[in-house]
Each structure stands twice: as C-alpha cells, then as structure tokens.
Amino acid sequence: MPHAPLTGRIALVTGAGTRLGAATARALAAAGADLAVHYATSAAGAEVVVDEARSLGRRAAAFQADLHDRGALAALARAVLDWSSGRLDLLVHNAANFDRVPPAELSADAWDRAMALNATAPYLLTLELAPALRACRGSVVAMVCVSAERPWKNYIPYSVSKAALAHLVRGLAVGLAPEVRVNGVSPGTVLPPSSYDEATLARLRERIPLQRIGEAEDVARAVVFLAENDFITGQILAVDGGVSVA
C-alpha cells in the first residue's frame, strides 16, 4: 500500500487549477490529504484536480475567488471552513502574479498587482485561517522564488513581492508558533514557458549545477515533505537544482 503520511488532513491550495498548484494538490492527495482546490479563472483545471483526488478516495472541492479582492479572500476562508467543518491542517500559498515588466514600463499599477497577490493575499488569508490552523497544530507552506534573493531585471515588482513573502514566512513562523509551522519552497527554473526554443532551454540548463530543468513534481514533493515534518518551521527550501549556491 502506498505511503500516505497526510491521511486525515485537510489542505487548501491556492491557484491549484494549473501548473505548480495543480501538481502540488495532486501530490498532497496522493499523500492522503483531502483537498480544497482554489482557483481564480482556471475552473476546468480545478475540476480535473478535484476529480483526480476523488478517484483516490479523497474528499475534494473547488473554490473560486479573486485573491486581489479582500472581501473575496475572506469569503474563500469561510467557504472552505464551512466545507471542512471548521478544520484545516495545511494552507499552501501558490497563487501568484508573474507579470513581466521591463524597467522602462515600471508603474504603480504593476507594483500594486504583484504585492496584492504575492504578499498581501498570503498574509491576510493566513490570518483568516489561523484559528483553524492553530486548533489542528497545522502548517503553512508558501511558494517563494529564487528571485527573492536575486531580483530579475524584467520582473522587479514580482521579485520584490516574493522577497516580502519570504520575510512573511519567517515572521509568521515566529508569530504563530508553537501551534502553527510556517515554511516556504523556493523553486528555480521549473515549467519554463512553452514558447522557449531548444536553444533557450539549453542555456537555462547550462546555468543549473544539476544540468536539468525542474519538474513541477520536484516542487510538489518538497511541499509534502514540509507538511509532514513537524519539527521544521521558518525555513525556505530551495528546489532549484543548485542555482542558489552556484
């Protein structure tokens, strides 16, 4: 029988209808967790994740919310807790803005969009769900990014917002202890855009000590590990093939 370390736990994953969020939700379901699958616009993808979780015998449901909207964010928390009978063991902050903004196009709006979804929403959603997480001695895992340490020229608002998220992880780890653990995963080059040609992909691989581009499952396994290990808090685990130390 497959090892299912999260059996009996309930997880909410934001932005779980596509890409890293979907892979993370699938990994959590495979590890035994029931799933609240949040999405903003990827309704079809979220329903696929829900169906796959149910096929494994998990309880699962999809929840739509625009996390830029503070009212919708609070409503999401209420809806998930209504569905789960007030229980939540794991909150995964995956939903993110990844807008490319060259220096010549920097604007207040680009800053506001990045900060709202990548930093403010995780902060407020954690506060909304903190009582439930405390009651279960649960945990939070946030998707940070290697750009939090080394900002990218064409993604300055995004990089800064991820740096804020990294600091939020460390701050909440102290603020919510001892009942709630808070950690982060910092992906490197994972799921590059489909528009990249082979020459571009080859250049990316050359910069990575492990000489390969990451898979979504590499990141998802790290989230499961942090959810399972109950003596880790305030840490950000780089899943980047070694780029952060190269």
Buried (B, 14 or more C-beta within 10 A) or exposed (E): EEEBEBEEBBBBBBBBBBBBBBBBBBBBBBBBBBBBBBBBEBEEBBBBBBEBBBEBEBBBBBBBBBBBEBEBBBBBBEBBBEBBEEBBBBBBBBBBBBBEBEEEEEEEEBBBBBBBBBBBBBBBBBBBBBEBBBBBEBBBBBBBBBBBBEBEEEBBBBBBBBBBBBEBBBEBBEEBEEBBBBBBBBBBBBBEEEEEEEEEEEEBBEEBEEEEBBEBBBBBBBBBBBBBBEEBBBBBBBBBBEBBEE
